[in-house]
Amino acid sequence: MAPLKVWQLQDLSFQTAARILAAPIELALVVMKDLSQNFPTKARAITKTAVGSELRTEVEENQKYFKGTLGLQPGDSALFINGLHIDLDTQDIFSLFDVLRNEARVMEGLHRLGIEGLSLHNILKLNIQPSEADYAVDIRSPAILWINNLEVDARYNSWPSSLQELLRPTFPGVIRQIRKNLHNMVFIVDPAHETTAELISTAEMFLSNHIPLRIGLIFVVNDSEDVDGMKDAGVAIMRAYNYVAQEVDGYHAFQTLTHIYNKVRTGEKVKVEHVVSVLEKKYPYVEVNSILGIDSAYDQNRKEARGYYQQTGVGLLPVVLFNGMPFEKEQLDPDELETITMHKILETTTFFQRAVYLGELTHDQDVVEYIMNQPNVVPRINSRILTAEREYLDLTVTNNFFVDDYARFTALDSQGKTAAIVNSMNYLAKKGMSSKEIYDDSFIRPVTFWIVGDFDSPSGRQLLYDAIKHQKSSNNVRISMINNPSEDINYENTQISRAIWAALQTQTSNSAKNFITKMAKEETAEALAAGADIGEFSVGGMDFSLFKEVFESSKMDFILSHAMYCRDVLKLKKGQRAVISNGRIIGPLEDNEVFNQDDFHLLENIILKTSGQKIKSHIQQLHREEDVASDLVMKVDALLSAQPKGDARIEYQFFEDRHSAIKLTPKEGETYFDVVAVIDPVTRESQRLAPLLLVLTQLINMNLRVFMNCQSKLSDMPLKSFYRYVLEPEISFTSDNRFAKGPIAKFLDMPQSPLFTLNLNTPESWMVESVRTPYDLDNIYLEEVDGIVAAEYELEYLLLEGHCYDITTGQPPRGLQFTLGTSTNPVIVDTIVMANLGYFQLKANPGAWILRLRKGRSEDIYRIYSHDGTDSPPDAGEVVVVLNNFKSKIIKVKVQKKTDMVNEDLLSDGTNENESGFWDSFKWGFTGGQSTEAAKQDKDDIINIFSVASGHLYERFLRIMMLSVLKNTKTPVKFWFLKNYLSPTFKEFIPYMANKYNFQYELVQYKWPRWLHQQTEKQRIIWGYKILFLDVLFPLVVDKFLFVDADQIVRTDLKELRDFNLDGAPYGYTPFCDSRKEMDGYRFWKSGYWASHLAGRKYHISALYVVDLKKFRKIAAGDRLRGQYQGLSQDPNSLSNLDQDLPNNMIHQVPIKSLPQEWLWCETWCDDASKKRAKTIDLCNNPMTKEPKLEAAVRIVPEWQDYDQEIKQLQIRFQKEKEAGVLYNEKMTKEPHQEGPQKHEEL
């Protein structure tokens, strides 16, 4: 494979696209897959392809659109299914299938409702997710005591008053001082509560710093008339404020308020005495009792304030409103409140600038009126309506059943019962009742309310009355009723329910509405209970005889059906109330819960804004009858709104697809997916997308368009890899009906001369390893192989990932430990929470697991407060997590310090853990089966040595390094290896070697977290593991370890290095030698960036280092190193020697102890004279001679060949014993052989 010349590379992207588009349409994707996945061998032939001008022009035209609308640059790729963006970097195939299933469900629902083809896709792509709009309440209330008024107070006279000032340029972040009430802040407080003083002090800070805020207060105090200001501090403060505001002004009244709170000592509550002493001092001539006492004339707003607070429904006190919008509770911390308010002022300034610029807000308009007329202002905020957790009925099923046949109704399933309810509904609407009769009112009503309650009880009637009152004021609403009787029904206790039903069945619009309004009034119920005749309540235009016939019928099937529906489908208890709005269930309402006209107004407002109007405009184009159309809006809204909240769908109307797109049309007469891909055929994304689209063509009916997004003027080979995407459209069988052999990636007709490396790209939450292959998968050289190179991989674990936060501080609890296990075996695996994003990961298998705080300091100091994404209720103490599919499982855990442990620091002495059991799971692989407990007891007598290797050559070096350690070290040794990249051959041989030389070993592994900048080269990934995860890679029982590079030879007892005093540093490295002078030109650390950064300190080599893990964890060195790595690694030119550059770069934040020079001798940098003192010899690369490592090893280290021969002899013995079947002797069988989480018994 001779490399291409630069001029041949330039047009490869367009030439590949031309080759693909020249293929027959049904083969275009096959050609794209073949070219992209085998590009290195296809590239030379592709350079001969001519590119037509139409293709080039169309791609360039489309690219303007891709960039402007989709944010895609030339060469980028993207996939859209029904307008949903599928991010192939973060979404694995299982998430994609979830999207397809979900979309199929919605499309089938729309299809069942009779919506097809383009109409279906137009409706599907409507963005009707519940808006995150902040709702505001009206602040034009006399209950608010305004302290200042920017428009009239003298202290603001120097400020300009013109709204045009908003358009004058200023520096970013400058708050404009304009004499208009643009920013209004209302504090709704209980003046006697301890949080109020801090809020008042924040308000005082805004005032004294001339921040352009109009500030108002609402005091919510005990409004019982026999409580006065001499008994109740809250009432006293309110009356004192009113007195000063009347006698002087609001500003002085506010100052009096701050004086009162200044009297209160920290930790104390405000008392009546504090109020009295301030009044006596400031107003000595007034009798305090006349202000605060029982006959006070200063009680204004006491009832109004509480009324406003209750009516607006803004939630628990204290509440701070900004232009009517309530702040979140966590934003009320004084520092946070200050910041968020400044941010809000700047944010709303932009809103006003736009309004002034467009002429919507003019100088002579009242600004507050303008703010309060915005669509987000509602009379009342009801958290039940605004909650993000919403439940919807499935209204897509149709049938011909009705509620007046109870026997038939009982046999229906939930959807069938809902369909029967829909079929039986008659509605009240403003311009008349849209019933079975046709009116000239061809008006689609986008909002449908079903009122659920016992209309023979006062609470049910009240709900109905409020709904009708609201409906009379709105043309968008229609309402109907579902009965939910409180007790077993009979003829007597259902009088009003039967009357309402009879009116809906028999009367014209207005008559029914007027009659039902009467029925909902309390006096009607009282009169009927007292024996009045129903006829007394008939209304004008009513056909009473027809009404009476239905009313007096003894058939009560409709109530029985309604009652069953409430119980089985709506899950309500007898008599409970609820409101169903366009299929959304709001309820059950509590017995004393207020749901009034304002709530219906809010509900209508939200539906119209998010979904109702958009769906209505599409349904109008279908030209259905009014009743059917209103039903359709309701049903479509319920279907679309029930979708899980995701990203907005993207509208793509591309310019041209005649010359630069692959187009596959769907089968006619069936629902289809609208799939659009934007692709550069010579990128890694194309290697994945082409086979994925091919599989989708076999799985789903789709309208597919694949647009080419080519790059011009390439200067480098765009694809240097061969790739296979293993995804079969269906299970395959052999001829004798057995399952075909598992999924296989085959690479055929491969060039013989290049050196290949085999890598797997797996879903983020999978831990996969090679389990069977005799070959070195890092160095595949086909010229030297007879036959085929085969490797078998296994999915070993599924990861459980999570993020953990302390709810008090909002920060991750650094060093907190979790365990994962079962009820019978509580600790199978465990981990530590990183400070970076509070991240943690645990290895697991499919099954149900229990996550707990680890016994010891973690459990002593913290408790689990709540959890999200788990499989047990959020407040359950036991966190159950079920792994039952192959998708990523990411949970959130919130913890809180126990009350008596608030001042304890988790890391203060948390590493002196005396209890056993941590990382029990890691005793897999100990020779002799030694338990972690035993390991802990004699850990001081064990030297822990960590090393990494990948590929057969480095594994050969690694075995020799181990032997050199064992020959020279008298103390017991335990080796730790990074399992992720070890070959099956090494993993098979290591227990045998451990047995023969009597050492312990352990395999550790950690999945590179998805949020940490990923490396793509295997060498750089391994370097990353050498430095980035040291705090989470080892069990806590390991206090100290030595890292020794695989290509090193040890000539001394390593106990000396283990016991070396690091003088408080977390780790010690050896500096690079300076003594070989002919290499000065290669010492990059002597000049430029490194010379200035190190400021006279040494640059250290990463081939040998010692880490004090206790110190390392205590100073959060791991978190610091990862944080710095995340910043530096975005630049491909930095961290060229990642494992070495990073600790040297962080030398000022994470100090390095320099080890004596003799600890690491390396011929490249150290002179020959110093070799005799060398305690270890490292086979560094030589940039001058570029001598191969094996040759260097034989030449530089005399004992290397002896070690090599000794290991080879051991390998031969191993192979013979293996073939003879006598491999695992008595000592080996004691080892708990199984690695990783055991399978559950129940599995």
WOFEN-V691155 format. One record per residue. PSI is psi in whole degrees, -180 to 180 (none if undefined). Layout:
PSI
PSI
This chain:
87
139
150
153
160
-41
-25
-24
-28
-41
17
-37
-50
-38
-38
-42
-43
-41
-42
-45
-17
-15
156
145
-38
-13
-3
-43
-35
-43
-43
-43
-47
-45
-44
-36
-17
33
-42
-33
-15
-18
-43
-42
-37
-30
-16
-2
136
144
121
151
-31
-43
-49
-44
-44
-41
-46
-36
-47
-34
-30
-41
-45
-43
-46
-39
-40
-6
27
133
161
134
-15
159
155
154
134
131
117
37
-9
130
125
109
107
-15
-33
-22
124
180
-30
-38
-37
-42
-35
-44
-45
-43
-44
-44
-40
-41
-45
-42
-39
-39
-47
-39
-42
-29
5
17
126
171
-135
-36
-42
-47
-34
-41
-41
-36
1
136
95
26
144
126
152
15
139
120
147
153
163
127
15
58
139
-11
-17
128
106
131
-38
169
109
-25
-22
-20
140
-32
-13
11
-29
-10
147
150
-4
136
-19
-22
-28
-28
-5
133
140
173
149
142
-3
132
123
133
102
141
59
148
65
-32
116
128
126
127
115
110
156
110
-19
-4
147
-22
-18
-39
-43
-39
-42
-37
-36
-44
-41
-38
-42
-44
-48
-24
12
39
134
73
130
126
133
158
145
117
115
105
173
120
18
133
-24
5
120
180
-9
-13
-30
121
-38
-48
-39
-46
-44
-44
-38
-43
-49
-39
-51
-37
-39
-43
-37
-93
176
-34
-43
-35
-40
-39
-39
-41
-48
-35
-39
-48
-29
-23
-22
127
155
134
-14
164
152
140
166
-36
-37
-42
-44
-46
-37
-44
-43
-35
-44
-32
68
-20
0
140
114
-37
-32
-23
-45
-22
-171
-32
23
140
10
45
13
149
2
-49
-37
-40
-49
-39
-46
-45
-44
-40
-35
-19
36
-1
-171
146
155
156
137
124
135
113
39
-12
126
138
155
154
-40
-11
-2
-2
134
-47
-43
-41
-41
-48
-47
-33
-45
-42
-43
-41
-46
-37
-46
-25
-42
-41
-44
-37
-44
-44
-41
-42
-39
-3
11
-27
118
169
-33
2
150
119
-43
-40
-43
-45
-42
-11
7
152
-18
-1
124
157
-21
139
120
113
-26
-36
-38
-7
149
-21
111
145
134
150
152
109
16
-13
141
146
-176
36
159
165
-13
9
86
-40
-44
-39
-40
-25
-9
153
-178
-49
-37
-42
-42
-42
-41
-38
-46
-45
-31
-3
134
145
150
134
165
-47
20
167
123
99
-151
-18
157
129
162
-4
83
69
119
128
113
-8
123
123
129
123
120
126
176
104
-2
15
153
-40
-39
-42
-39
-44
-44
-43
-43
-37
-44
-41
-42
-44
-31
-20
1
135
-5
-7
143
145
151
178
148
128
134
81
147
-23
174
136
151
-179
-36
-42
16
24
-50
-40
-43
-37
-44
-46
-46
-41
-43
-33
-31
-17
159
170
-68
-42
-47
-44
-46
-39
-46
-34
-41
-42
-29
-8
146
-37
-31
-48
-42
-42
-44
-40
-30
1
6
152
143
-29
-26
-17
9
155
166
140
6
135
91
-36
-40
-44
-47
-34
-46
-41
-40
-4
142
-3
118
31
-39
-39
-40
-44
-45
-45
-43
-40
-43
-38
-49
-38
-47
-10
41
150
170
133
-9
149
153
165
129
118
114
46
-7
129
115
106
-177
140
143
159
-42
13
134
128
98
-168
-40
-35
-40
-36
-45
-44
-46
-45
-46
-44
-46
-44
-42
-42
-43
-54
-40
-45
-41
-43
-31
-38
-35
-35
-14
-11
53
164
157
-49
-49
-42
-44
-39
-41
-42
-46
-47
-42
-40
-46
-40
-49
-38
-23
-7
144
143
125
-165
157
149
146
134
124
108
96
160
-64
143
28
-37
-14
22
146
130
123
127
152
164
139
152
1
156
147
155
140
107
128
130
139
129
141
118
-8
44
166
-36
-38
-36
-31
-40
-41
-51
-32
-46
-36
-43
-42
-34
-27
-20
-38
156
119
151
104
132
123
111
132
136
68
153
143
167
51
144
-4
158
119
-32
123
12
154
145
143
134
112
100
114
141
-24
166
137
153
157
176
-26
26
29
161
135
158
145
178
137
138
120
132
107
161
44
146
147
-28
-33
160
121
154
135
124
152
135
113
165
150
-33
9
141
110
142
156
133
-22
115
136
-6
158
102
-11
-22
79
116
98
-26
-28
6
130
135
-148
155
117
143
141
132
157
139
110
-46
156
138
139
119
159
169
136
136
148
120
-22
-43
-18
2
157
139
87
128
-2
142
137
150
152
132
-159
179
-33
-28
86
-27
97
-44
164
169
175
144
127
155
-24
105
13
30
143
156
147
139
139
174
169
142
-177
130
157
125
129
160
140
139
144
-148
-36
-50
-31
-39
-37
161
153
124
-48
168
153
143
5
-174
25
160
147
-28
6
136
-35
120
109
131
126
124
104
16
-179
8
165
140
111
122
161
132
128
133
164
142
144
151
-37
6
15
-35
4
142
128
-36
-1
-50
29
-18
-6
51
128
-13
157
180
-5
134
42
-34
-23
3
-3
131
-3
131
147
2
36
137
162
-34
-46
-40
-37
-42
-37
27
-29
-21
5
136
121
124
126
140
159
148
152
133
149
-36
-48
-28
-32
-47
-41
-44
-38
-40
-44
-44
-40
-36
-48
-33
-26
-10
124
-31
147
144
142
123
141
126
145
114
-30
-36
13
145
157
-36
-45
-44
-29
-36
-30
-39
-36
-46
-42
-38
-43
-37
4
54
165
159
161
142
124
154
155
137
128
120
143
-26
-12
133
124
144
150
-29
137
-40
-42
-30
-45
-40
-41
-44
-24
-22
-27
-23
26
-30
-22
-6
-31
152
156
-20
-16
113
-29
143
160
137
128
123
151
-35
40
151
128
136
13
171
119
-6
-35
-42
-39
-38
4
136
118
2
41
-7
152
-24
160
132
159
135
157
142
152
-2
-22
99
-30
-11
5
-36
-18
-3
84
-24
-5
-8
174
-142
-49
-40
-43
-36
-42
-24
55
-15
167
153
128
151
146
16
-24
127
160
135
125
97
-31
-49
-42
-45
-38
-37
11
41
-39
-45
-40
-44
-42
-39
-44
-41
-44
-40
-47
-34
-13
-26
115
-18
-8
167
50
-33
82
-51
-19
-43
-37
-53
-34
-36
-33
16
-27
-27
-37
96
148
132
125
123
153
146
-33
-12
-20
109
135
126
-32
-41
-19
144
165
-31
-31
-6
-35
-20
-4
130
-28
150
128
136
66
153
146
108
-16
-49
-23
37
134
148
-40
-42
-43
-41
-46
-38
-41
-37
104
-37
-6
-44
-35
-46
-44
-44
-41
-44
-41
-42
-41
-39
-38
-44
-43
-46
-41
-46
-37
-46
-31
-8
20
26
-48
95
-176
-42
-38
-37
-16
-19
128
100
-33
135
145
179
131
156
149
150
-40
-15
none
